[in-house]
């Protein structure tokens, strides 16, 4: 059952061949979020080890880029090789929109 929930949780990202993670707080995410992005607070980012492989392309963002930078360092220390800090929320909206509309 747990694996099914993880598949449902990350299914939109599988379609786009990348994982987009918003590392802001749950309250920030509930207030405003980008469609088909996942919310894992930066201090809990290690939780992805159970369902995202270390060679998967992972894009991180937060409000300003600071917390996503911290999350990137944590993931790289754990052996993830394709982690990109998009930066702040507004930049992430533009970046993700462009990435999803690319052929």
Phi, psi and omega in degrees: 000320181300316180295324178296316178298320178295320178298314178298318181298318185257003181307313180303324180288330178295326179296322183266002177061027176206156179250126179249118184238124175270116185262016176286176179291162177301321180297317178297317180296317179293328180291316179203133179214168178260135182305137177062030169251156181253153180246115171225116182301145190305322182288348178253012188299334179298342180298341182289347182303333183282344184220003176232125182288159186287349177254007178288146176280121184236127177249128181245148173205163177212210180283316185238345184108347182291306181294322178293330174294319177295317180297321179300315179298320179298312182295320178295322177295334179269003174102004176287134189251347184233060182251127181238129174270107179292325182114224184281170186299313182296318177296323179297319178301315179293313183298311182294320177300316180292319181296319181286335180269354179288146181291000000 
